[in-house]
């Protein structure tokens, strides 16, 4: 059950904006975003309707402009990881579903920003920035999650009659699953094998509009923290050659580049949820009376809240560092982004669990904020690279030093 998100006991702190990772543009962003997010009221009982509502609100508020470059209606010249981090952290503090709606606009259109033709960028990105087009990123398959090279969706090329020598279309056949925004997206950035024997070097990317014949998005997936997910079935789904996104057989690198931009922002979403859990725990501890004093007066409570605060701050520093490294063009970012994603999601799980424990029986009551956070945080330790995958990335990087 997913209900309207309860109001926060207090606005999120912005003290971290004084850190050297951020500049005046980021501070100005937060000054507008924090009060805006605090007054939004969205009924989240129906997750699909709520996501559509959030996309419209985020577009009208101008926040989706941070998902695309300025040349196509964006707020900044290029995608800025620190802006994405601040947006996701703040939105997730108030509503993980709002964060999801924002993040998928960026992830779903990121490949177009990075490698789209001028015509593709002009057609899709402004609609994304205005909240008029909902985007989706279709990479995972039933037998190809972390092992992207094992994907089985095939894109067969066809040549027009007359023998011009140039491909006229591609026909996609296969299945994608665990696709966020599946069933509500207006278009999908789909990755498929154009060279079935080429492994990761045989993957290409395509833009597939939701109304394309041969695409079935009706198989919805229901999960413990409701948000729009679906399995996509492609059956001789034909798209024009102009739907090819970037170079043929260059899809794997494009997918990894896209994920690299947003991996630190996943950490930020977890960070926002952890900050909210800490705020809820502090508020509850100050109000709850027992044995003639408040819960906050007990040393054991103080110790737990101290541990939670340290877990939040350590995750924050790794998250901001990863975003800063990418924005400043540092040579090595992948391992640092993996550290941020792994640490922030794992720490958030611990913080939220401790917050729920401090709430006692109220913590497991459906509709309480810590109960919903407990469900919301779990998937972040899996999607966009599970914790175990991040450990491998970090370990390999350390061994290569």
C-alpha positions in Angstrom: 0.0 0.0 0.0 1.4 3.4 -0.9 -0.3 6.5 0.5 0.2 10.2 0.3 3.6 10.9 1.9 3.4 12.5 5.4 4.8 16.0 5.8 8.4 16.1 7.1 8.9 17.0 10.7 11.4 19.7 9.6 13.0 20.8 6.4 16.2 19.1 5.4 19.4 20.9 6.5 21.4 22.7 3.8 24.6 23.1 5.9 26.4 20.7 3.5 26.1 23.3 0.8 29.0 25.2 2.5 31.3 22.3 1.6 33.8 23.1 -1.2 32.2 20.5 -3.5 29.4 23.0 -4.3 29.4 26.5 -5.9 26.9 29.4 -5.9 24.8 27.9 -8.7 24.2 24.8 -6.6 23.3 26.8 -3.5 20.8 28.9 -5.5 19.3 25.6 -6.8 18.8 24.4 -3.3 17.3 27.7 -2.1 14.5 27.3 -4.5 14.0 23.6 -4.4 13.8 23.0 -0.6 10.7 25.2 -0.1 9.1 24.0 -3.3 9.4 20.3 -2.4 8.0 20.9 1.1 4.6 22.2 -0.1 3.9 19.6 -2.8 1.0 17.3 -2.0 0.5 14.3 -4.3 -1.8 11.3 -3.6 0.5 8.4 -4.2 -2.1 5.7 -3.7 -1.9 4.9 -7.4 1.8 4.9 -8.2 1.3 5.3 -12.0 -1.0 8.3 -11.7 1.3 9.8 -9.0 4.3 9.5 -11.3 2.5 11.3 -14.1 1.5 14.0 -11.6 5.1 14.3 -10.3 6.5 14.6 -13.8 4.0 17.4 -14.6 4.8 19.2 -11.4 8.6 18.9 -11.8 8.3 20.1 -15.3 6.1 23.1 -14.4 8.5 23.9 -11.6 11.5 24.0 -13.9 13.3 21.2 -12.1 13.3 18.8 -15.1 15.4 21.3 -16.9 18.4 19.9 -15.0 17.9 16.6 -16.9 18.9 18.0 -20.3 21.5 20.5 -21.5 20.7 24.2 -22.1 20.8 23.8 -25.9 17.6 21.8 -25.6 15.7 23.7 -22.9 17.9 22.7 -19.9 19.0 24.8 -17.0 22.8 24.3 -17.4 25.1 24.0 -20.4 25.6 20.2 -19.7 24.4 17.6 -17.3 25.7 18.5 -13.9 26.1 15.6 -11.4 26.1 17.9 -8.4 22.8 19.5 -9.4 21.4 16.0 -10.0 22.6 14.9 -6.5 21.0 17.9 -4.8 17.8 17.4 -6.6 17.5 13.7 -5.9 18.6 14.1 -2.3 16.0 16.8 -1.6 13.1 15.1 -3.5 13.8 11.7 -1.9 13.7 13.4 1.6 10.1 14.3 0.9 8.9 11.6 -1.5 10.9 8.7 -3.0 8.3 8.5 -5.7 9.1 12.2 -6.6 12.7 11.3 -6.8 11.9 8.3 -9.0 9.9 10.4 -11.4 12.7 13.0 -11.7 15.5 10.4 -12.0 13.9 8.5 -14.8 13.5 11.6 -16.9 17.2 12.0 -16.7 18.2 8.4 -17.0 15.6 7.7 -19.7 16.8 10.5 -21.9 20.5 10.5 -20.9 21.6 8.4 -23.9 19.9 10.9 -26.2 21.8 13.8 -24.5 25.1 11.9 -24.9 24.8 10.5 -28.4 21.6 11.6 -30.0 21.5 13.2 -33.4 20.5 16.8 -33.6 17.1 15.7 -34.9 16.6 13.2 -32.0 17.7 15.7 -29.4 15.4 18.4 -30.8 12.4 16.0 -30.9 12.7 14.5 -27.4 14.7 16.5 -25.0 12.6 19.7 -24.8 9.5 17.5 -24.1 11.4 15.8 -21.3 12.5 19.1 -19.8 8.9 20.4 -19.8 7.4 17.3 -18.3 5.5 16.6 -21.5 7.2 13.4 -22.5 8.0 10.6 -20.0 11.2 8.7 -20.7 12.4 5.2 -19.9 15.7 3.3 -20.1 15.4 -0.4 -21.3 18.5 -2.4 -20.7 17.8 -5.3 -18.3 16.4 -8.7 -19.5 15.2 -11.8 -17.7 18.6 -13.5 -18.2 20.7 -10.3 -18.5 20.8 -8.0 -15.5 24.4 -7.4 -14.3 25.6 -9.5 -17.2 24.7 -7.1 -20.0 26.5 -9.1 -22.7 24.1 -12.0 -22.2 21.1 -9.9 -23.6 19.1 -11.8 -26.2 16.9 -9.0 -27.7 17.9 -8.8 -31.4 17.7 -5.8 -33.7 17.8 -7.1 -37.3 18.5 -4.6 -40.0 16.5 -4.3 -43.3 17.4 -2.6 -46.5 14.8 -0.7 -48.6 13.9 -2.0 -52.0 16.0 -0.5 -54.7 19.3 -1.6 -53.1 20.5 1.8 -51.8 23.0 0.1 -49.6 21.8 2.0 -46.5 19.7 0.4 -43.8 16.1 1.5 -44.0 14.8 0.0 -40.7 15.5 -2.3 -37.7 13.2 -5.0 -36.4 13.5 -5.6 -32.6 12.5 -9.0 -31.1 13.0 -9.9 -27.5 12.1 -9.1 -23.9 13.1 -6.4 -21.5 12.2 -6.5 -17.8 12.3 -4.4 -14.6 11.9 -1.4 -16.8 11.1 1.7 -14.8 8.3 3.8 -16.2 7.3 0.8 -18.2 3.7 1.3 -19.4 3.6 5.0 -18.8 6.6 6.2 -20.8 6.2 8.0 -24.1 9.5 6.6 -25.4 12.1 4.0 -24.5 15.9 4.0 -25.0 16.2 0.3 -25.9 19.5 -1.7 -26.1 19.6 -4.7 -28.4 22.1 -7.0 -30.2 22.8 -5.9 -33.8 25.6 -8.5 -33.8 24.3 -11.5 -31.8 27.8 -13.0 -31.5 29.5 -9.8 -30.5 28.8 -9.9 -26.8 28.9 -6.4 -25.3 30.5 -5.2 -28.6 27.5 -6.2 -30.5 24.9 -4.0 -28.7 23.2 -0.9 -30.2 20.8 1.6 -28.8 17.4 2.7 -30.3 14.7 5.1 -29.5 11.4 3.3 -29.6 8.2 5.3 -29.2 5.6 3.8 -26.9 3.0 3.5 -29.7 5.3 1.6 -32.1 3.6 -1.5 -33.5 5.1 -4.7 -32.0 5.8 -3.2 -28.6 3.7 -4.6 -25.7 4.1 -2.8 -22.3 1.0 -4.2 -20.6 2.8 -6.6 -18.3 3.2 -4.6 -15.1 5.4 -5.7 -12.2 4.3 -5.1 -8.6 7.0 -4.6 -6.0 7.1 -3.9 -2.3 7.6 -0.1 -2.7 5.1 0.6 -5.6 6.4 2.5 -8.6 5.8 1.9 -12.3 7.7 -1.2 -13.6 6.9 -3.4 -16.5 8.2 -6.1 -18.8 8.4 -5.0 -22.4 7.8 -7.5 -25.2 9.1 -6.7 -28.7 7.7 -8.8 -31.5 9.0 -7.7 -34.9 8.9 -4.2 -33.6 10.0 -2.1 -36.5 11.7 1.3 -36.2 13.3 3.4 -38.9 17.1 3.6 -39.3 16.9 7.1 -37.8 15.9 5.5 -34.5 19.5 4.2 -34.1 21.0 6.1 -31.1 24.7 6.7 -31.6 26.9 4.3 -33.5 25.8 0.8 -34.4 27.4 -1.7 -32.0 28.3 1.2 -29.7 25.4 0.7 -27.3 27.2 -0.9 -24.4 29.6 2.0 -24.0 26.7 4.4 -24.3 24.7 2.5 -21.6 27.7 2.6 -19.3 28.3 6.3 -19.9 24.7 7.0 -19.1 24.7 5.0 -15.9 28.0 6.6 -14.8 26.4 10.0 -14.8 23.5 8.9 -12.7 25.2 6.4 -10.3 26.2 9.1 -7.9 22.6 10.4 -8.0 21.4 7.0 -6.8 23.6 7.5 -3.8 22.0 10.9 -3.3 18.5 9.4 -3.3 19.5 6.9 -0.6 21.1 9.8 1.3 17.8 11.8 1.1 15.9 8.8 2.5 18.5 8.4 5.3 18.3 12.1 6.2 14.5 11.8 6.4 14.7 8.7 8.6 17.1 10.5 11.0 14.8 13.5 11.1 11.9 11.2 11.9 13.9 9.4 14.6 15.0 12.6 16.3 11.5 14.1 16.2 10.0 10.9 17.7 12.7 10.6 20.3 12.1 14.1 21.5 8.3 13.6 21.7 8.0 10.0 23.0 7.7 9.9 26.8 8.5 6.8 28.8 9.6 6.1 32.4 9.2 9.7 33.3 11.5 11.1 30.6 11.7 11.3 26.8 13.1 8.6 24.6 15.9 11.1 23.7 17.0 11.3 27.3 18.2 7.7 27.3 21.9 7.2 26.5 21.2 4.2 24.3 18.9 6.4 22.1 21.6 9.1 22.0 24.2 6.4 20.9 21.9 5.2 18.1 21.2 8.6 16.8 24.9 9.4 16.9 25.7 6.3 14.9 22.9 7.2 12.4 24.3 10.7 12.0 27.8 9.4 11.3 26.5 7.0 8.7 24.6 9.8 7.0 27.6 12.1 6.9 30.0 9.5 5.6 27.7 8.6 2.8 27.2 12.3 2.0 30.9 13.0 1.6 31.4 10.0 -0.7 28.4 11.1 -2.8 29.4 14.7 -3.1 33.0 13.7 -4.0 31.8 11.4 -6.8 29.6 14.1 -8.3 32.4 16.7 -8.0 34.9 14.5 -9.6 32.7 13.9 -12.6 31.8 17.6 -13.0 35.4 18.7 -12.8 36.5 16.2 -15.4 38.8 14.1 -13.2 40.3 11.1 -15.0 39.0 8.5 -12.6 35.3 8.5 -11.6 33.9 5.0 -11.9 35.4 3.5 -8.7 34.5 6.6 -6.7 30.9 6.6 -8.0 30.7 2.9 -7.1 32.0 3.7 -3.5 29.3 6.3 -3.2 26.5 4.1 -4.5 27.5 1.2 -2.3 28.1 3.1 0.9 25.1 5.4 0.6 22.6 2.7 -0.1 24.0 0.3 2.5 24.2 3.0 5.1 20.7 4.2 4.4 19.4 0.7 4.9 21.0 0.7 8.4 19.8 4.2 9.3 16.3 3.5 8.3 16.2 0.2 10.2 17.5 1.9 13.3 14.9 4.7 12.9 12.1 2.1 12.6 13.4 0.3 15.7 13.3 3.5 17.7 9.7 4.0 16.7 8.8 0.6 18.2 5.4 -0.7 17.1 4.6 2.5 15.4 7.5 1.9 13.1 5.8 -1.0 11.4 2.4 0.6 11.1 1.4 0.9 7.4 1.3 4.6 6.5 4.0 5.7 8.9 7.0 7.4 7.2 9.6 5.0 8.5 7.6 2.0 7.4 7.4 3.3 3.8 11.1 4.3 3.9 11.9 0.7 5.0 10.3 -0.6 1.8 11.5 2.3 -0.4 15.2 1.9 0.4 15.5 -1.8 -0.4 15.6 -1.7 -4.1 18.3 1.0 -4.2 20.8 -1.7 -3.1 20.0 -3.6 -6.2 19.2 -1.4 -9.2 21.8 0.4 -11.3 24.4 -2.0 -10.1 23.9 -4.2 -7.0 26.1 -3.7 -4.0 28.1 -6.8 -5.0 28.8 -5.4 -8.4 30.0 -2.1 -6.9 32.3 -4.2 -4.7 33.8 -5.8 -7.7 34.3 -2.5 -9.5 36.0 -1.0 -6.5 38.2 -4.1 -5.9 39.4 -4.2 -9.4 40.3 -0.5 -9.4 42.3 -0.9 -6.2 44.1 -3.9 -7.5 45.1 -2.0 -10.7 46.6 0.9 -8.8 
